[in-house]
Amino acid sequence: MSIPTRAAVVESGGSPFTLSDVELDEPGPHEAVVRMVATGLCHTDLGVASGALPFPLPGVLGHEGAGVVEAVGAAVTGVAPGDHVVLSFTSCGGCRDCRGGHPAYCATWLPLNLIGGRRADGTGTISRAGEDLGGHFFGQSSFAERALVDERSLVKVDPEVPLASIAPLGCGVQTGVGAVWNVLKPVTGSTVVVLGAGAVGLSAVMAAALTPATDIVAVDRVAERLSLAGELGATHTIDATTGTDLAAALADITGGRGADGVVETTGNVGVLRRGVDALAARGTLVVVGAPPFGTEVALDVNGLLGGKRVVGLTLGDAETQTSIPALVRLVKEGRLPLHRLISTYPFTDIDRAVRDMSAGKAIKPVLTF
């Protein structure tokens, strides 16, 4: 039997989120029904809601969910009813990258998570008045009071940690953390530069503060966010509104060497280019910010010959079953002060959360149920 619930539906590209009664399909063998307690709001949700990506609308978005398992399919073994879970992306589990511990690069990642709107077999997960809606977003579509979730999107977590405090781990936080820990891997004396002090960038700053990096530099246009970056571990901040030359500023900080690692979170190709130019020999820039599909950037090819690397990244290249519980422990112990980024809103105020995020008033809105 289908499961009635209430969800925030985007009717068409550019439309607001509208609360609507919907029905979830009954869980398949590898699915679970989760009662949502909290879910983060991410710029990816806003991009899809705007119509910038070919996700089928009307549809239900949401991909940073956290809640309590209510029911599980016959083949689910990793969680049971009553378990607290954080929801993240899904993957096939069988391709080379999944088997190699890199499920964020699953061969079927795009249709399973971002643009398909359905299960891998083509069946829908959410309907309204007998008509299928776009669903299965990141295997969860968590902008709803209940979600039908892929088993591979489920991560069992410590029930002592409030779910509203860890919902963003499923996407934005693990992306910023993974850029530092899984790609840059700073060594003693390294310089890490974070371009953009939003939720992902500040997560990268916090992650860098837990490494042997000596200099951690945050760059942004908003003074309040730069101040927060300093409180979260940045040793230097650069106000991008002052016209400061990034490469020159980093040369001053590093004694002329440049940045060993750069995390680019803004999605601005001009900023990306300046980040590459500011790299030291053998330095690495991690591309996290996502501009519209088809966007290109011009780079000085000769400038790359000193061993510079430009690496694209999805979801921190995280293996969620190990990384998310570890991050939960860091939150619990106060070593990853994620609460400094979070503003909570009742689920019914989702449009206010969207407005505050778009206006820069909220770094990481978390909707609570």
C-alpha positions as CSV (number, residue, x, y, z in Angstrom):
1,M,0.0,0.0,0.0
2,S,1.2,3.6,-0.6
3,I,2.2,5.8,2.3
4,P,0.6,9.2,2.6
5,T,2.8,12.2,3.6
6,R,3.3,15.9,3.0
7,A,6.0,17.2,0.9
8,A,7.4,20.5,-0.5
9,V,6.7,20.2,-4.3
10,V,8.3,22.4,-7.0
11,E,5.7,22.6,-9.7
12,S,7.9,23.9,-12.5
13,G,11.3,25.6,-13.0
14,G,11.4,28.8,-11.0
15,S,8.3,28.1,-8.9
16,P,8.3,28.2,-5.1
17,F,8.2,25.2,-2.9
18,T,4.5,24.4,-2.2
19,L,3.4,22.0,0.6
20,S,1.3,19.3,-0.9
21,D,-0.2,15.9,0.1
22,V,1.6,13.1,-1.7
23,E,2.0,9.4,-1.6
24,L,5.1,7.3,-1.3
25,D,5.3,4.0,-3.0
26,E,5.7,1.0,-0.7
27,P,9.4,0.2,0.0
28,G,11.1,-2.2,-2.3
29,P,13.5,-4.9,-1.1
30,H,16.4,-2.4,-0.8
31,E,14.5,0.6,0.4
32,A,13.4,2.1,3.8
33,V,10.7,4.5,4.9
34,V,12.3,7.3,7.1
35,R,10.4,9.7,9.3
36,M,12.3,13.0,8.7
37,V,13.5,14.9,11.7
38,A,15.6,17.5,9.8
39,T,16.9,18.2,6.3
40,G,19.5,20.6,5.1
41,L,18.8,23.1,2.2
42,C,21.6,23.1,-0.4
43,H,22.4,25.3,-3.4
44,T,21.9,22.2,-5.5
45,D,18.3,22.1,-4.4
46,L,17.9,25.7,-5.5
47,G,19.6,25.1,-8.8
48,V,17.3,22.2,-9.7
49,A,14.2,24.2,-8.5
50,S,15.2,27.0,-10.8
51,G,15.0,24.7,-13.8
52,A,18.7,24.9,-14.4
53,L,19.0,21.1,-14.4
54,P,16.8,18.6,-16.3
55,F,15.1,17.0,-13.3
56,P,11.5,16.1,-14.0
57,L,9.1,18.6,-12.4
58,P,6.7,18.7,-10.6
59,G,9.0,17.0,-8.1
60,V,10.2,16.7,-4.6
61,L,13.8,17.6,-3.9
62,G,15.9,17.5,-0.7
63,H,19.2,15.6,-0.2
64,E,20.6,16.3,3.2
65,G,18.0,14.4,5.3
66,A,18.2,13.0,8.8
67,G,15.6,11.0,10.5
68,V,14.4,7.7,12.1
69,V,13.7,4.5,10.2
70,E,10.1,3.4,10.3
71,A,10.1,0.4,8.0
72,V,12.6,-1.5,5.8
73,G,12.4,-3.6,2.7
74,A,12.9,-7.4,2.9
75,A,16.5,-7.3,1.8
76,V,17.7,-4.4,4.0
77,T,20.3,-5.5,6.5
78,G,22.2,-2.3,7.5
79,V,19.4,-0.6,9.4
80,A,16.3,-1.5,11.3
81,P,13.2,0.4,12.5
82,G,14.0,2.9,15.2
83,D,17.6,3.5,14.0
84,H,18.7,7.1,13.6
85,V,20.1,7.8,10.1
86,V,21.7,10.5,8.0
87,L,20.8,10.3,4.3
88,S,23.3,10.9,1.6
89,F,23.7,10.1,-2.1
90,T,22.9,6.7,-3.6
91,S,25.0,4.5,-6.0
92,C,24.7,1.2,-7.8
93,G,27.2,-0.7,-5.6
94,G,28.4,-2.8,-8.5
95,C,30.5,-0.7,-10.9
96,R,34.2,-0.4,-10.7
97,D,34.2,2.9,-8.7
98,C,31.6,1.7,-6.3
99,R,33.6,-1.5,-5.7
100,G,36.8,0.5,-5.4
101,G,35.4,2.7,-2.5
102,H,34.5,5.7,-4.7
103,P,30.7,5.6,-4.9
104,A,30.5,9.3,-5.6
105,Y,31.9,8.4,-9.1
106,C,29.3,5.6,-9.7
107,A,28.8,4.9,-13.3
108,T,25.1,5.7,-12.9
109,W,25.5,8.6,-10.5
110,L,23.7,11.3,-12.6
111,P,20.5,9.4,-13.3
112,L,20.3,7.8,-9.8
113,N,20.8,11.1,-8.0
114,L,20.5,14.3,-9.9
115,I,18.4,14.2,-13.0
116,G,16.5,10.9,-13.3
117,G,13.7,11.4,-10.8
118,R,13.0,7.7,-10.6
119,R,14.4,4.4,-9.5
120,A,17.0,2.7,-11.6
121,D,14.2,0.4,-13.0
122,G,12.2,3.5,-14.2
123,T,9.5,3.3,-11.6
124,G,8.4,6.3,-9.6
125,T,8.7,6.7,-5.8
126,I,6.3,9.6,-5.2
127,S,2.9,10.4,-6.6
128,R,0.1,12.9,-6.2
129,A,-3.5,12.2,-7.2
130,G,-2.4,9.1,-9.1
131,E,0.3,11.0,-11.1
132,D,4.0,10.3,-10.7
133,L,6.1,13.2,-9.4
134,G,9.9,13.6,-9.9
135,G,11.4,11.9,-6.9
136,H,14.3,9.6,-5.8
137,F,16.4,12.8,-5.6
138,F,19.8,11.6,-4.3
139,G,17.9,8.4,-3.4
140,Q,15.8,10.2,-0.8
141,S,13.8,13.3,-1.8
142,S,13.8,14.4,1.8
143,F,11.8,17.6,1.6
144,A,8.9,15.6,3.0
145,E,7.6,14.4,6.4
146,R,8.5,10.9,5.3
147,A,10.9,9.7,2.6
148,L,11.4,6.5,0.7
149,V,15.1,6.0,0.8
150,D,17.6,3.8,-1.1
151,E,19.5,1.4,1.2
152,R,22.7,2.8,-0.1
153,S,21.7,6.4,0.9
154,L,21.2,5.3,4.5
155,V,23.9,5.8,7.1
156,K,23.2,4.6,10.7
157,V,24.4,7.2,13.2
158,D,24.8,7.7,17.0
159,P,21.3,8.3,18.4
160,E,22.7,10.6,21.1
161,V,23.6,13.3,18.6
162,P,20.6,15.6,17.6
163,L,19.7,14.9,14.0
164,A,19.2,18.6,13.2
165,S,22.9,19.2,14.1
166,I,24.2,16.6,11.6
167,A,21.7,16.7,8.7
168,P,24.1,18.7,6.4
169,L,26.8,15.9,6.6
170,G,25.1,14.1,3.8
171,C,26.2,16.6,1.1
172,G,27.7,20.0,1.8
173,V,29.8,19.3,4.8
174,Q,31.3,16.0,3.5
175,T,32.1,17.8,0.3
176,G,34.1,20.5,1.9
177,V,35.8,18.1,4.3
178,G,36.5,15.5,1.6
179,A,38.1,18.2,-0.6
180,V,40.8,18.7,2.1
181,W,41.1,15.2,3.6
182,N,40.6,13.0,0.5
183,V,42.2,15.1,-2.2
184,L,44.6,17.8,-0.8
185,K,45.8,15.7,2.1
186,P,47.8,18.5,3.7
187,V,51.2,17.7,5.1
188,T,53.1,19.6,7.8
189,G,53.7,23.2,6.7
190,S,51.1,23.2,3.9
191,T,49.1,26.2,2.9
192,V,45.4,25.5,2.2
193,V,43.3,28.2,0.5
194,V,39.5,28.1,0.5
195,L,37.8,30.3,-2.1
196,G,34.3,31.1,-0.8
197,A,33.2,30.9,2.8
198,G,29.8,29.4,2.5
199,A,28.8,26.1,4.0
200,V,31.1,24.0,1.8
201,G,34.0,26.4,2.2
202,L,33.7,26.7,5.9
203,S,33.5,23.0,6.2
204,A,36.8,22.9,4.3
205,V,38.3,25.4,6.7
206,M,37.2,23.3,9.7
207,A,38.7,20.2,8.1
208,A,42.0,21.9,7.3
209,A,42.2,23.0,11.0
210,L,42.3,19.3,11.9
211,T,45.3,18.7,9.6
212,P,49.0,19.6,9.9
213,A,48.5,22.6,7.5
214,T,50.3,25.7,8.9
215,D,48.4,28.4,6.9
216,I,44.7,28.2,6.2
217,V,43.4,31.1,4.1
218,A,39.8,31.9,3.6
219,V,38.7,34.2,0.8
220,D,35.2,35.8,0.5
221,R,33.3,39.0,-0.1
222,V,31.4,39.0,3.1
223,A,33.1,40.3,6.2
224,E,31.0,38.4,8.7
225,R,31.8,35.1,7.0
226,L,35.5,35.9,7.0
227,S,35.3,36.6,10.7
228,L,33.6,33.3,11.3
229,A,36.2,31.5,9.1
230,G,38.8,32.9,11.5
231,E,37.0,31.6,14.5
232,L,36.7,28.1,12.8
233,G,40.4,27.8,12.1
234,A,41.5,30.1,9.3
235,T,44.9,31.7,10.1
236,H,44.4,34.4,7.4
237,T,41.5,35.9,5.6
238,I,41.3,37.9,2.3
239,D,38.4,40.2,1.5
240,A,37.8,39.8,-2.2
241,T,36.0,43.2,-2.4
242,T,39.2,45.1,-1.9
243,G,40.7,44.1,-5.2
244,T,43.6,42.3,-3.6
245,D,45.6,40.3,-6.1
246,L,45.2,36.7,-4.8
247,A,48.5,35.4,-6.1
248,A,50.4,38.3,-4.6
249,A,48.6,38.0,-1.3
250,L,49.4,34.3,-1.0
251,A,53.0,34.9,-2.0
252,D,53.3,37.3,0.9
253,I,51.7,34.7,3.3
254,T,53.8,31.8,2.0
255,G,57.2,33.5,1.6
256,G,56.8,33.5,-2.2
257,R,55.8,29.9,-2.7
258,G,52.1,30.1,-3.3
259,A,49.3,27.8,-2.3
260,D,49.9,24.1,-1.9
261,G,46.1,23.4,-2.1
262,V,43.1,25.4,-3.1
263,V,39.4,24.5,-2.6
264,E,37.3,26.4,-5.2
265,T,33.6,26.5,-3.9
266,T,32.2,29.6,-5.7
267,G,31.4,28.2,-9.2
268,N,32.9,31.4,-10.6
269,V,35.3,30.6,-13.4
270,G,37.2,33.8,-12.9
271,V,37.8,32.9,-9.3
272,L,38.9,29.4,-10.4
273,R,41.4,30.8,-12.8
274,R,42.9,33.1,-10.1
275,G,43.1,30.1,-7.8
276,V,45.1,28.1,-10.4
277,D,47.4,31.0,-11.0
278,A,48.1,31.2,-7.2
279,L,49.1,27.6,-6.9
280,A,52.7,26.7,-5.9
281,A,54.6,24.2,-8.0
282,R,53.0,20.8,-7.6
283,G,50.0,22.4,-6.0
284,T,46.4,21.2,-6.4
285,L,43.2,23.0,-7.0
286,V,40.0,21.1,-6.2
287,V,36.9,22.2,-8.2
288,V,33.9,22.0,-6.0
289,G,31.7,24.9,-7.1
290,A,29.4,24.0,-10.0
291,P,28.5,26.6,-12.6
292,P,25.9,25.9,-15.3
293,F,26.5,22.8,-17.5
294,G,28.8,23.6,-20.4
295,T,30.8,26.3,-18.6
296,E,34.4,26.5,-19.7
297,V,37.5,28.1,-18.2
298,A,40.7,29.3,-19.9
299,L,43.9,28.3,-18.2
300,D,47.6,29.2,-19.0
301,V,48.9,25.8,-20.2
302,N,52.5,26.7,-19.6
303,G,51.6,27.7,-16.1
304,L,50.5,24.2,-15.4
305,L,53.8,22.6,-16.4
306,G,55.2,23.1,-12.9
307,G,53.2,20.1,-11.8
308,K,50.0,21.9,-10.9
309,R,46.8,19.8,-10.8
310,V,43.2,20.8,-11.3
311,V,40.9,18.1,-9.9
312,G,37.1,17.9,-10.0
313,L,35.3,16.6,-7.0
314,T,31.8,15.2,-6.3
315,L,30.6,14.9,-2.7
316,G,34.1,14.8,-1.2
317,D,34.9,11.5,-2.9
318,A,33.4,10.1,0.3
319,E,32.6,6.5,1.2
320,T,29.6,7.4,3.4
321,Q,29.4,4.4,5.6
322,T,32.7,5.2,7.2
323,S,33.1,9.0,6.7
324,I,29.7,10.1,8.0
325,P,29.9,8.3,11.4
326,A,33.4,9.7,11.8
327,L,32.1,13.2,11.2
328,V,29.2,12.6,13.6
329,R,31.7,11.7,16.3
330,L,33.7,14.9,15.6
331,V,30.5,16.9,15.9
332,K,29.6,15.2,19.1
333,E,33.0,15.8,20.6
334,G,33.0,19.5,19.6
335,R,35.9,19.1,17.2
336,L,33.8,19.9,14.1
337,P,31.6,22.9,15.3
338,L,29.0,22.5,12.6
339,H,26.4,24.3,14.7
340,R,28.2,27.6,13.9
341,L,26.9,27.2,10.3
342,I,23.3,26.1,11.0
343,S,20.1,28.1,11.1
344,T,17.0,26.1,11.8
345,Y,13.5,26.7,10.2
346,P,10.3,24.8,10.6
347,F,9.6,22.7,7.5
348,T,6.5,24.9,6.8
349,D,8.9,27.9,6.5
350,I,10.9,26.4,3.6
351,D,10.4,29.5,1.4
352,R,11.7,31.8,4.1
353,A,14.8,29.5,4.4
354,V,15.2,29.7,0.6
355,R,15.1,33.5,0.7
356,D,17.5,33.8,3.6
357,M,20.0,31.4,1.9
358,S,19.7,33.3,-1.4
359,A,20.3,36.6,0.4
360,G,23.3,35.3,2.3
361,K,21.5,35.6,5.7
362,A,21.8,31.9,6.4
363,I,24.9,29.8,5.7
364,K,23.3,26.4,6.1
365,P,19.5,26.4,6.6
366,V,18.2,23.2,8.2
367,L,14.5,22.5,8.1
368,T,13.0,20.7,11.1
369,F,9.9,18.6,11.3
